[in-house]
């Protein structure tokens, strides 16, 4: 069995371009920096809009409902499968032994006895579900395994529909067999490739979030800086055009590929606009429409199964069809109303042969699961049994009602925050749909917060999600499970919360050993009694140990605390390679960027000098999202950050990947392939640095 992502949530989290903000559909949580660290004038406003768009996508689209349901199918399979499917005494003893000894239950390599059949069947079913979700979200490079996953994806549609039914009275408007039959016929899949660039559903979701992120800047291209029905786009003022141009030219492929592809396809319609930023501004409503069409196929669990080909189901293929239809039809030339937007969308669908999926009616739920129940502190929530997915069905179906009534605002969530076409932006706070206008949970700095849902509901959701994370981590990975990378420290730091998570995990799974498991570890490294075998260590562990640098240490140029931290990680250098990043929270209120503060650059130069093996442990990759430490050390040695030369990069690369890196690798017992990979990581990061602007 092969799990496509060894980290619990690696194919779930959707990051903003900066990486400081994120939305995790697995935990229903939006993450942002602490308020004293956030820059609300620049990054804050745009990144919040980016992540808000992801909540609209996952809660309000038919494809989002499918992915959310697959998350729930994975949860129920593990949370209840260990109790209901592992009944043989030998199999149960195998599972309990794995949980007790901190060894992966689903990994055959960890067993000194053969994996029992019941455990193997559970692991295989879980792997197939996870693989299907991975393919639906992230595709498969080159399509090497994608076509072979057709059966697993068809099964995933069935499971998503079934898990939805478990929370809606056990009744669906169509028989279970109909779903299997339709999608087994349709799913003979090939990846969506255009001019050598593979598009994935994740690409489309990120591109849609970028549209919403930049809408507040692009609005400067409309008269009086307002999106107004019937108005025509004109070039943005130069200062905003340069800003948008900067963003678009530096967008990673995962965020920008759909946008670039569409703008190129629509070139003849955009000849009146010379700059990329203005072509993007003119195309903004049309791009939003194409993404709307692409992520709303008529699929379960919200829509009845229809005998559509894969090209009419898979979002990237739908997007390509919609883009080609726009080439024939022409772009939206005047900013639309909800009615003219729907008319244009219908015409694009007619030309492309596509249908937009809509929920026909709300599902049956407990009659008390209403807006009042989820938002009132006195609605009796503590006395009624419900799950996070009961909340999610209510939110998803509420948001799909919103999408049907306000299609333009759903496709461009930014519009819900402004006066437009009779909409009062205060409706976001006080209107009919206010309780679903944002993610239910917020992780700000190290604090847990929530929107308009009650504290009882918020606590029930976060505890349930943490229980699943504990069970999943214990089943899939060796060692302790540290939930600090997925949940706020203030929540995990409370002893009663940790005890509750462990107790609920033991009760739900029927495995009493879960009651003894730790869910939060101060150091974040594996305990000595359960070391990870070197041959099983992944090349890029994704659990990052964030070291918070104190201001006093910076002022004194004292790297002793950091050195002690890394020395602990050196006890297992293979497992801890590429896991360390730095944060300077005490400089959050400083007006200057970190690389412009002399005492910070001095501290970083001291790190490089006094901890020569830092390059083995610090995170490094082409995506610089979680590579703050490496980036800052690089910039600390740059004389003119506005003119970083290739020669400087090459010299720096040779220095940091030289003797110190090789010596640490030899000490760890790494082979030549591993050493080469570690060097390539830093090289990829340096290449990305060359194309990054630093103010």
C-alpha positions as CSV (number, residue, x, y, z in Angstrom):
1,X,0.0,0.0,0.0
2,X,1.3,3.4,-1.0
3,X,0.2,6.6,0.7
4,X,0.6,9.6,-1.6
5,X,1.5,11.9,1.3
6,X,3.3,10.7,4.3
7,X,2.5,13.9,6.3
8,X,-1.0,13.8,7.7
9,X,-2.3,16.8,5.9
10,X,0.2,17.5,3.1
11,X,-2.3,17.5,0.3
12,X,-4.9,19.4,2.3
13,X,-3.4,22.8,3.3
14,X,-3.9,25.7,0.8
15,X,-1.3,28.4,1.5
16,X,-1.3,32.0,0.4
17,X,1.5,33.1,-1.9
18,X,3.5,34.3,1.1
19,X,2.8,31.1,3.1
20,X,1.9,33.2,6.2
21,X,-1.8,32.5,5.7
22,X,-3.4,29.2,5.0
23,X,-6.7,27.4,4.9
24,X,-6.9,23.7,5.9
25,X,-10.0,22.0,4.7
26,X,-9.1,18.9,6.9
27,X,-9.4,21.0,10.1
28,X,-11.8,23.7,8.8
29,X,-9.3,26.2,10.1
30,X,-7.9,29.4,8.6
31,X,-4.4,30.3,9.8
32,X,-2.9,33.7,10.0
33,X,0.1,35.4,11.8
34,X,-0.4,37.0,15.2
35,X,-1.8,40.5,14.9
36,X,1.4,42.1,16.0
37,X,3.3,40.2,13.3
38,X,0.8,40.8,10.5
39,X,1.1,43.7,8.0
40,X,-2.5,44.6,7.4
41,X,-1.7,47.3,4.9
42,X,0.0,45.1,2.3
43,X,0.1,41.3,2.8
44,X,-2.7,41.1,5.4
45,X,-5.6,42.4,3.3
46,X,-4.7,40.4,0.1
47,X,-3.8,37.2,1.8
48,X,-7.0,37.1,3.9
49,X,-9.0,37.5,0.7
50,X,-6.9,34.6,-0.8
51,X,-7.8,32.3,2.0
52,X,-11.4,33.5,2.3
53,X,-11.8,32.5,-1.4
54,X,-10.7,28.9,-0.5
55,X,-13.5,28.7,2.1
56,X,-16.0,29.7,-0.5
57,X,-14.6,27.1,-2.9
58,X,-14.7,24.2,-0.5
59,X,-18.0,25.1,1.2
60,X,-19.8,26.4,-1.9
61,X,-18.8,24.3,-4.9
62,X,-19.9,20.8,-5.9
63,X,-16.2,19.8,-6.2
64,X,-15.4,21.2,-2.8
65,X,-18.3,19.2,-1.3
66,X,-16.9,16.1,-2.9
67,X,-13.4,16.7,-1.4
68,X,-14.8,17.6,2.0
69,X,-16.9,14.4,2.0
70,X,-13.8,12.3,1.0
71,X,-12.0,13.9,4.0
72,X,-14.9,12.7,6.2
73,X,-14.8,9.2,4.6
74,X,-11.1,8.9,5.6
75,X,-11.9,10.1,9.1
76,X,-14.8,7.6,9.7
77,X,-12.8,4.8,8.2
78,X,-10.0,5.2,10.8
79,X,-12.0,6.4,13.7
80,X,-14.6,3.6,13.5
81,X,-12.8,1.1,11.3
82,X,-10.4,0.2,14.0
83,X,-13.3,-0.8,16.3
84,X,-15.7,-2.3,13.7
85,X,-13.4,-3.9,11.1
86,X,-10.5,-5.1,13.3
87,X,-12.3,-7.8,15.3
88,X,-9.9,-10.8,15.1
89,X,-8.0,-11.1,18.4
90,X,-4.6,-11.4,16.6
91,X,-5.4,-8.3,14.5
92,X,-6.5,-6.3,17.4
93,X,-3.4,-7.3,19.4
94,X,-1.3,-6.2,16.4
95,X,-2.9,-2.8,16.4
96,X,-2.7,-2.3,20.1
97,X,0.9,-3.3,20.1
98,X,1.7,-0.7,17.4
99,X,-0.1,2.1,19.2
100,X,1.6,1.1,22.5
101,X,5.2,0.9,21.0
102,X,4.7,4.0,18.7
103,X,5.2,2.0,15.5
104,X,3.2,2.6,12.3
105,X,0.2,0.2,12.2
106,X,-0.2,0.5,8.5
107,X,3.5,0.0,7.5
108,X,4.5,-3.6,6.9
109,X,8.2,-2.8,7.2
110,X,7.7,-2.0,10.9
111,X,6.3,-5.4,11.8
112,X,8.3,-8.4,13.1
113,X,5.2,-10.4,12.4
114,X,3.1,-10.4,9.3
115,X,0.4,-7.8,9.1
116,X,-3.0,-9.4,9.8
117,X,-5.5,-9.6,7.0
118,X,-8.1,-7.4,8.6
119,X,-5.5,-4.6,9.2
120,X,-4.1,-5.0,5.7
121,X,-7.7,-4.6,4.3
122,X,-8.3,-1.5,6.4
123,X,-5.0,0.0,5.3
124,X,-5.6,-0.8,1.6
125,X,-9.1,0.8,1.7
126,X,-7.7,3.9,3.4
127,X,-4.8,4.1,0.9
128,X,-7.2,3.9,-2.0
129,X,-9.4,6.6,-0.6
130,X,-6.5,8.9,0.0
131,X,-5.0,8.2,-3.4
132,X,-8.2,9.0,-5.1
133,X,-8.5,12.4,-3.2
134,X,-4.9,13.1,-4.0
135,X,-5.4,12.5,-7.7
136,X,-8.6,14.5,-7.8
137,X,-6.9,17.4,-6.1
138,X,-3.3,17.2,-7.3
139,X,-3.3,15.0,-10.4
140,X,-0.3,12.9,-11.3
141,X,2.7,14.3,-13.1
142,X,2.8,13.0,-16.6
143,X,-0.3,10.9,-16.0
144,X,1.8,7.8,-15.3
145,X,-0.6,6.4,-12.7
146,X,-3.6,8.6,-13.2
147,X,-5.4,6.4,-15.7
148,X,-4.8,3.4,-13.5
149,X,-6.6,5.1,-10.6
150,X,-10.0,5.3,-12.5
151,X,-11.5,2.5,-10.4
152,X,-10.3,4.0,-7.1
153,X,-11.7,7.4,-8.1
154,X,-15.1,5.9,-9.0
155,X,-15.1,4.2,-5.6
156,X,-14.3,7.5,-4.0
157,X,-17.4,9.1,-5.6
158,X,-19.4,6.3,-4.1
159,X,-17.8,6.6,-0.6
160,X,-18.3,10.4,-0.6
161,X,-22.0,9.9,-1.4
162,X,-22.3,7.2,1.2
163,X,-20.7,9.2,4.0
164,X,-22.9,12.2,3.2
165,X,-25.9,9.9,3.5
166,X,-24.8,8.8,7.0
167,X,-25.5,12.3,8.2
168,X,-28.7,13.0,6.2
169,X,-31.0,10.3,7.5
170,X,-29.5,7.5,5.4
171,X,-31.4,8.7,2.3
172,X,-30.1,9.9,-1.0
173,X,-32.2,10.8,-4.0
174,X,-30.4,8.1,-6.1
175,X,-29.3,4.5,-5.5
176,X,-25.8,3.7,-4.4
177,X,-25.3,1.5,-7.5
178,X,-26.1,4.4,-9.8
179,X,-23.1,6.3,-8.6
180,X,-20.7,3.4,-9.1
181,X,-22.0,2.6,-12.5
182,X,-21.9,6.2,-13.9
183,X,-18.4,6.9,-12.7
184,X,-16.8,3.6,-13.5
185,X,-17.9,4.2,-17.1
186,X,-16.7,7.8,-17.1
187,X,-13.4,7.5,-15.4
188,X,-10.9,6.4,-18.0
189,X,-8.9,9.4,-17.1
190,X,-6.1,11.3,-18.7
191,X,-4.5,14.4,-17.1
192,X,-5.4,17.9,-18.3
193,X,-2.3,19.0,-20.3
194,X,-2.0,22.1,-22.4
195,X,1.2,23.0,-24.1
196,X,3.2,20.7,-21.8
197,X,1.7,22.2,-18.6
198,X,-0.4,19.9,-16.5
199,X,-3.3,21.5,-14.8
200,X,-4.7,20.2,-11.5
201,X,-7.8,21.0,-9.5
202,X,-5.5,22.6,-6.9
203,X,-4.1,24.9,-9.6
204,X,-7.7,26.1,-10.3
205,X,-8.5,26.6,-6.7
206,X,-5.3,28.6,-6.1
207,X,-5.9,30.6,-9.3
208,X,-9.4,31.5,-8.1
209,X,-8.0,32.6,-4.8
210,X,-5.4,34.8,-6.6
211,X,-8.3,36.5,-8.5
212,X,-10.0,37.3,-5.2
213,X,-6.7,38.4,-3.6
214,X,-6.0,40.9,-6.4
215,X,-9.5,42.2,-6.9
216,X,-9.0,44.9,-4.3
217,X,-6.1,46.3,-6.4
218,X,-7.6,45.6,-9.9
219,X,-10.7,47.6,-8.9
220,X,-8.5,50.7,-9.5
221,X,-9.0,50.0,-13.3
222,X,-12.8,50.7,-13.1
223,X,-14.3,54.2,-12.9
224,X,-14.2,55.8,-9.5
225,X,-12.4,52.7,-8.1
226,X,-15.6,50.7,-7.9
227,X,-16.9,47.5,-9.5
228,X,-20.1,48.9,-10.9
229,X,-22.5,47.1,-13.2
230,X,-22.2,48.2,-16.8
231,X,-18.9,50.0,-16.3
232,X,-15.9,49.2,-18.6
233,X,-12.4,48.4,-17.6
234,X,-9.6,50.9,-18.3
235,X,-5.9,50.7,-17.6
236,X,-5.0,50.8,-13.9
237,X,-2.9,53.7,-12.5
238,X,0.8,52.8,-13.0
239,X,1.6,52.2,-9.4
240,X,-1.1,49.6,-9.1
241,X,-0.4,48.1,-12.5
242,X,3.3,47.6,-11.5
243,X,2.2,45.9,-8.3
244,X,-0.2,43.5,-10.1
245,X,2.4,42.9,-12.8
246,X,4.9,42.0,-10.1
247,X,2.5,39.4,-8.6
248,X,1.6,37.9,-11.9
249,X,5.1,37.5,-13.2
250,X,6.3,35.8,-9.9
251,X,3.4,33.6,-9.4
252,X,4.5,29.9,-9.0
253,X,3.0,27.6,-11.7
254,X,0.8,26.1,-9.1
255,X,-1.0,29.4,-8.7
256,X,-0.6,31.1,-12.1
257,X,-0.8,28.3,-14.8
258,X,-4.5,28.6,-15.4
259,X,-4.4,32.4,-15.5
260,X,-1.4,32.5,-17.9
261,X,-3.0,29.8,-20.1
262,X,-6.3,31.7,-20.4
263,X,-4.7,35.1,-21.1
264,X,-2.7,33.6,-23.8
265,X,-5.7,31.8,-25.3
266,X,-7.7,35.1,-25.2
267,X,-4.9,37.2,-26.7
268,X,-6.9,38.4,-29.7
269,X,-9.6,39.7,-27.4
270,X,-7.1,41.6,-25.3
271,X,-5.0,43.4,-27.9
272,X,-6.1,46.8,-26.6
273,X,-4.2,46.2,-23.4
274,X,-0.4,46.0,-23.6
275,X,0.5,45.2,-20.0
276,X,-0.1,41.8,-18.4
277,X,-1.7,43.4,-15.4
278,X,-4.3,45.2,-17.6
279,X,-5.0,42.1,-19.6
280,X,-5.6,40.3,-16.3
281,X,-7.8,43.2,-15.0
282,X,-9.9,43.2,-18.1
283,X,-10.3,39.4,-18.0
284,X,-11.0,39.2,-14.2
285,X,-14.8,38.6,-14.4
286,X,-14.4,36.2,-17.3
287,X,-11.7,34.2,-15.5
288,X,-13.9,34.0,-12.4
289,X,-16.7,32.7,-14.6
290,X,-14.5,29.9,-16.1
291,X,-13.3,28.8,-12.7
292,X,-16.8,28.9,-11.4
293,X,-17.8,26.5,-14.2
294,X,-14.8,24.3,-13.7
295,X,-15.3,23.6,-10.0
296,X,-19.0,23.1,-10.2
297,X,-19.6,19.9,-12.2
298,X,-22.9,18.1,-11.6
299,X,-21.5,15.5,-9.2
300,X,-22.5,13.8,-5.9
301,X,-22.9,14.3,-3.1
302,X,-24.8,17.5,-3.9
303,X,-26.0,16.5,-7.4
304,X,-27.5,13.3,-8.9
305,X,-25.0,11.2,-10.9
306,X,-25.3,11.8,-14.6
307,X,-23.6,9.8,-17.4
308,X,-21.1,12.5,-18.3
309,X,-17.6,11.8,-19.8
310,X,-14.6,12.6,-17.6
311,X,-14.0,15.8,-19.5
312,X,-17.3,17.1,-18.2
313,X,-16.5,16.0,-14.6
314,X,-12.8,16.8,-14.0
315,X,-12.3,20.5,-13.1
316,X,-9.1,21.1,-15.2
317,X,-10.7,19.6,-18.3
318,X,-13.8,21.7,-17.7
319,X,-11.6,24.8,-17.4
320,X,-9.9,24.1,-20.7
321,X,-13.3,23.7,-22.4
322,X,-14.6,26.9,-20.9
323,X,-11.5,28.9,-21.9
324,X,-11.9,27.7,-25.5
325,X,-15.6,28.6,-25.5
326,X,-14.7,32.1,-24.3
327,X,-12.3,32.4,-27.3
328,X,-15.3,31.9,-29.5
329,X,-17.8,34.0,-27.5
330,X,-15.6,36.9,-26.3
331,X,-14.9,38.2,-22.9
332,X,-17.2,40.0,-20.5
333,X,-16.7,43.6,-21.6
334,X,-18.9,45.4,-19.0
335,X,-18.9,44.5,-15.4
336,X,-21.9,42.2,-14.9
337,X,-24.8,42.1,-12.7
338,X,-25.9,38.8,-11.2
339,X,-28.3,38.3,-14.1
340,X,-25.9,39.2,-16.9
341,X,-23.3,37.0,-15.3
342,X,-25.7,34.1,-15.3
343,X,-26.6,34.7,-18.9
344,X,-22.9,34.8,-19.9
345,X,-22.1,31.6,-17.9
346,X,-25.0,29.8,-19.6
347,X,-23.7,30.8,-23.0
348,X,-20.2,29.6,-22.2
349,X,-21.7,26.3,-21.0
350,X,-23.7,26.0,-24.2
351,X,-20.6,26.4,-26.4
352,X,-18.5,24.1,-24.2
353,X,-21.1,21.4,-23.8
354,X,-20.9,21.7,-20.0
355,X,-23.4,21.9,-17.2
356,X,-23.1,23.8,-13.9
357,X,-24.1,21.6,-10.9
358,X,-26.6,22.9,-8.4
359,X,-28.0,21.4,-5.2
360,X,-31.7,20.8,-5.8
361,X,-32.8,20.7,-2.2
362,X,-31.4,20.7,1.3
363,X,-30.8,17.2,2.8
364,X,-32.5,15.9,5.9
365,X,-30.7,16.6,9.1
366,X,-31.8,16.7,12.7
367,X,-34.5,19.4,12.9
368,X,-32.5,21.2,15.6
369,X,-29.4,21.6,13.4
370,X,-30.2,25.1,12.2
371,X,-28.4,28.4,12.1
372,X,-29.6,29.2,15.6
373,X,-28.3,25.9,16.9
374,X,-24.8,26.5,15.5
375,X,-24.5,30.1,16.4
376,X,-26.3,30.4,19.8
377,X,-24.5,29.7,23.1
378,X,-27.9,28.7,24.6
379,X,-29.3,26.4,21.9
380,X,-28.7,23.2,23.8
381,X,-25.6,22.2,21.7
382,X,-23.9,20.6,24.7
383,X,-26.8,18.1,25.1
384,X,-27.2,17.1,21.4
385,X,-24.9,14.6,19.7
386,X,-23.5,16.0,16.5
387,X,-20.2,15.8,14.6
388,X,-18.1,18.3,12.7
389,X,-19.5,16.9,9.5
390,X,-23.1,17.7,10.6
391,X,-21.9,21.3,10.9
392,X,-20.2,21.0,7.6
393,X,-23.3,19.7,5.8
394,X,-25.3,22.7,7.2
395,X,-22.5,25.1,6.1
396,X,-22.0,23.5,2.6
397,X,-25.7,23.5,1.8
398,X,-26.2,27.0,3.1
399,X,-23.3,28.2,1.0
400,X,-24.7,26.4,-2.1
401,X,-28.0,28.2,-1.5
402,X,-26.0,31.4,-1.5
403,X,-24.2,30.4,-4.7
404,X,-27.6,29.8,-6.4
405,X,-29.0,33.2,-5.3
406,X,-25.8,35.2,-5.7
407,X,-23.7,33.5,-8.4
408,X,-21.5,36.5,-9.2
409,X,-20.7,37.2,-5.5
410,X,-19.9,33.6,-4.9
411,X,-17.4,33.5,-7.9
412,X,-15.8,36.8,-6.6
413,X,-16.1,36.7,-2.8
414,X,-14.4,40.1,-2.7
415,X,-17.8,41.6,-3.8
416,X,-19.4,40.6,-0.6
417,X,-17.3,43.1,1.2
418,X,-18.3,46.1,-0.9
419,X,-21.4,48.1,-1.9
420,X,-22.3,46.5,-5.3
421,X,-25.6,45.9,-7.2
422,X,-27.8,46.5,-4.1
423,X,-25.7,44.4,-1.7
424,X,-24.9,45.9,1.7
425,X,-21.6,44.6,2.9
426,X,-22.9,44.5,6.5
427,X,-24.8,41.4,5.4
428,X,-21.5,39.5,5.8
429,X,-21.8,40.2,9.5
430,X,-25.6,40.3,10.1
431,X,-27.3,38.8,7.0
432,X,-28.9,35.5,6.3
433,X,-25.7,33.8,5.3
434,X,-23.4,35.6,7.7
435,X,-22.6,32.5,9.7
436,X,-21.1,30.8,6.6
437,X,-19.3,33.7,5.1
438,X,-16.0,32.6,6.6
439,X,-14.2,29.5,7.9
440,X,-15.6,28.4,11.3
441,X,-12.2,28.3,13.0
442,X,-9.3,30.7,13.1
443,X,-5.7,30.1,14.2
444,X,-4.1,33.5,14.8
445,X,-0.6,33.4,16.1
446,X,-0.9,30.7,18.7
447,X,-4.5,31.4,19.6
448,X,-7.7,29.6,18.6
449,X,-10.7,31.6,17.6
450,X,-14.0,31.2,15.7
451,X,-16.4,33.3,13.7
452,X,-20.1,33.5,14.3
453,X,-20.5,29.9,15.5
454,X,-20.8,29.3,19.2
455,X,-17.9,28.4,21.5
456,X,-19.6,25.0,22.2
457,X,-19.7,24.2,18.4
458,X,-16.1,25.4,17.9
459,X,-14.8,23.3,20.7
460,X,-16.6,20.2,19.5
461,X,-15.2,20.6,16.0
462,X,-11.6,21.3,17.0
463,X,-11.5,18.4,19.5
464,X,-13.0,16.0,16.9
465,X,-10.4,17.1,14.3
466,X,-7.6,16.7,16.8
467,X,-8.7,13.2,17.7
468,X,-8.6,12.2,14.0
469,X,-5.2,13.8,13.6
470,X,-3.9,11.8,16.6
471,X,-5.3,8.5,15.3
472,X,-4.1,9.1,11.8
473,X,-0.6,10.1,12.9
474,X,-0.3,7.1,15.2
475,X,-1.5,4.7,12.5
476,X,0.6,6.1,9.6
477,X,3.8,7.1,11.3
478,X,6.4,6.0,13.8
479,X,7.1,7.8,17.0
480,X,5.0,10.3,19.0
481,X,2.3,12.4,17.2
482,X,2.9,16.1,17.7
483,X,-0.2,18.1,16.8
484,X,1.5,21.5,17.2
485,X,1.9,21.8,13.4
486,X,-1.9,21.5,13.0
487,X,-3.5,23.1,16.0
488,X,-2.8,26.3,18.1
489,X,-0.4,25.9,21.0
490,X,-2.7,27.7,23.3
491,X,-5.3,25.0,22.7
492,X,-2.9,22.1,22.9
493,X,-1.1,23.7,25.9
494,X,-4.2,23.1,28.1
495,X,-3.8,19.8,29.9
496,X,-7.6,19.2,29.9
497,X,-7.7,19.5,26.1
498,X,-4.8,17.0,25.7
499,X,-6.4,14.6,28.1
500,X,-9.8,14.9,26.3
501,X,-8.3,14.3,22.9
502,X,-6.5,11.1,24.1
503,X,-9.6,9.9,25.9
504,X,-12.0,10.4,23.0
505,X,-9.5,8.7,20.7
506,X,-9.4,5.7,22.9
507,X,-13.2,5.6,23.3
508,X,-14.0,6.1,19.6
509,X,-11.5,3.5,18.3
510,X,-11.8,1.0,21.1
511,X,-8.0,1.0,21.5
512,X,-7.3,1.9,25.1
513,X,-3.6,2.6,24.4
514,X,-4.6,5.9,22.8
515,X,-5.4,7.2,26.2
516,X,-1.7,7.1,27.0
517,X,-0.6,9.0,23.9
518,X,1.0,12.5,24.0
519,X,-0.4,15.0,21.5
520,X,2.1,17.8,22.0
521,X,5.9,17.7,22.6
522,X,7.9,20.8,23.4
523,X,11.0,19.8,21.4
524,X,9.3,18.2,18.4
525,X,11.9,15.4,18.0
526,X,11.3,11.7,18.1
527,X,11.9,10.1,21.6
528,X,14.9,7.9,22.1
529,X,12.8,4.8,22.8
530,X,11.2,5.0,19.4
531,X,13.8,6.0,16.9
532,X,13.0,6.1,13.2
533,X,15.1,3.6,11.2
534,X,17.5,5.5,8.8
535,X,16.3,3.6,5.8
536,X,12.7,4.6,6.5
537,X,13.4,8.3,7.0
538,X,11.8,10.4,4.3
539,X,14.0,12.8,2.4
540,X,11.8,15.8,3.2
541,X,10.0,15.4,6.5
542,X,7.2,18.0,6.3
543,X,6.8,18.6,10.0
544,X,8.8,21.8,10.5
545,X,10.4,22.7,13.9
546,X,10.0,26.5,14.1
547,X,12.6,28.0,16.4
548,X,11.6,31.4,17.8
549,X,14.5,33.7,18.1
550,X,14.4,36.0,21.1
551,X,15.3,39.7,20.7
552,X,17.8,39.6,23.5
553,X,19.7,36.8,21.7
554,X,19.7,38.9,18.5
555,X,21.0,42.1,20.3
556,X,23.8,40.1,21.9
557,X,24.6,38.1,18.9
558,X,24.1,35.0,21.1
559,X,23.4,31.8,19.1
560,X,23.7,29.5,22.1
561,X,19.9,28.7,22.4
562,X,19.7,27.9,18.7
563,X,22.8,25.8,18.8
564,X,21.4,23.8,21.7
565,X,18.2,23.3,19.8
566,X,20.0,22.0,16.8
567,X,22.3,19.8,18.9
568,X,19.2,17.9,20.1
569,X,18.2,17.4,16.5
570,X,21.6,16.1,15.7
571,X,20.8,13.0,17.8
572,X,18.9,11.8,14.7
573,X,20.3,13.8,11.7
574,X,18.6,11.8,9.0
575,X,15.1,12.2,10.4
576,X,15.7,15.9,11.3
577,X,17.3,17.1,8.0
578,X,15.4,20.0,6.4
579,X,13.1,20.5,9.4
580,X,14.2,23.8,11.0
581,X,12.9,27.3,10.3
582,X,13.3,30.5,12.2
583,X,10.8,33.1,13.4
584,X,11.6,36.5,14.8
585,X,8.3,37.3,16.5
586,X,9.8,39.9,18.8
587,X,10.4,42.1,15.8
588,X,6.8,42.0,14.6
589,X,6.2,45.7,15.4
590,X,9.4,46.9,13.8
591,X,8.8,49.0,10.7
592,X,11.8,47.6,8.8
593,X,11.9,44.2,7.2
594,X,14.2,41.7,9.0
595,X,16.8,41.8,6.3
596,X,17.1,45.6,6.8
597,X,17.8,45.4,10.6
598,X,21.6,45.4,11.2
599,X,21.4,43.5,14.5
600,X,19.3,40.7,12.8
601,X,21.8,40.4,9.9
602,X,24.6,40.3,12.4
603,X,22.9,37.5,14.3
604,X,22.3,35.5,11.1
605,X,26.0,35.9,10.1
606,X,26.9,34.6,13.5
607,X,24.6,31.6,13.0
608,X,26.4,30.8,9.7
609,X,29.8,31.1,11.3
610,X,29.2,29.4,14.7
611,X,26.7,26.7,13.5
612,X,28.4,25.5,10.3
613,X,26.1,22.5,9.9
614,X,23.0,24.7,9.8
615,X,22.6,24.0,6.1
616,X,21.8,20.3,6.9
617,X,18.9,21.1,9.2
618,X,17.3,24.3,7.8
619,X,14.5,23.9,5.4
620,X,15.4,24.5,1.7
621,X,13.3,24.1,-1.5
622,X,12.2,26.0,-4.5
623,X,9.0,27.0,-2.7
624,X,10.4,29.5,-0.1
625,X,7.2,29.5,1.9
626,X,8.8,27.8,4.9
627,X,12.4,28.7,4.3
628,X,12.6,32.0,6.2
629,X,15.8,30.9,8.0
630,X,17.7,30.1,4.8
631,X,16.4,33.2,3.0
632,X,17.5,35.5,5.9
633,X,20.9,34.0,6.1
634,X,21.3,34.4,2.4
635,X,20.2,38.1,2.5
636,X,22.5,38.8,5.5
637,X,25.5,38.3,3.2
638,X,24.2,40.3,0.3
639,X,25.6,43.8,-0.1
640,X,22.9,45.0,-2.6
641,X,19.7,43.1,-2.5
642,X,18.4,45.0,-5.5
643,X,21.2,43.6,-7.7
644,X,21.8,39.9,-6.6
645,X,24.1,38.5,-9.2
646,X,24.4,34.9,-10.3
647,X,28.1,34.9,-9.4
648,X,27.2,35.8,-5.8
649,X,24.6,33.0,-5.7
650,X,27.1,30.4,-7.1
651,X,29.8,31.4,-4.6
652,X,27.3,31.4,-1.7
653,X,26.0,28.0,-2.8
654,X,29.5,26.5,-2.9
655,X,30.3,27.8,0.6
656,X,27.1,26.5,2.3
657,X,27.1,23.1,0.6
658,X,30.8,22.5,1.1
659,X,32.7,20.8,3.9
660,X,30.1,21.5,6.7
661,X,27.2,19.9,4.8
662,X,29.3,17.0,3.6
663,X,30.7,16.4,7.1
664,X,27.3,16.3,8.7
665,X,26.0,14.0,6.0
666,X,28.9,11.6,6.6
667,X,28.3,11.8,10.3
668,X,24.7,10.9,9.6
669,X,25.6,8.0,7.4
670,X,24.0,9.5,4.3
671,X,24.9,8.1,0.9
672,X,26.0,10.1,-2.2
673,X,22.4,10.2,-3.5
674,X,21.2,11.8,-0.2
675,X,24.1,14.3,-0.2
676,X,23.3,15.3,-3.8
677,X,19.7,15.8,-2.9
678,X,20.5,18.0,0.0
679,X,22.7,20.1,-2.2
680,X,20.0,20.3,-4.9
681,X,17.5,21.5,-2.3
682,X,19.6,24.6,-1.5
683,X,20.3,25.2,-5.2
684,X,16.6,25.2,-5.9
685,X,16.0,27.7,-3.1
686,X,18.8,30.0,-4.5
687,X,17.3,29.9,-8.0
688,X,14.0,31.0,-6.5
689,X,15.7,33.8,-4.6
690,X,17.0,35.1,-7.9
691,X,13.5,35.8,-9.0
692,X,12.2,37.3,-5.7
693,X,12.0,41.0,-5.0
694,X,12.9,42.2,-1.5
695,X,11.8,45.8,-0.6
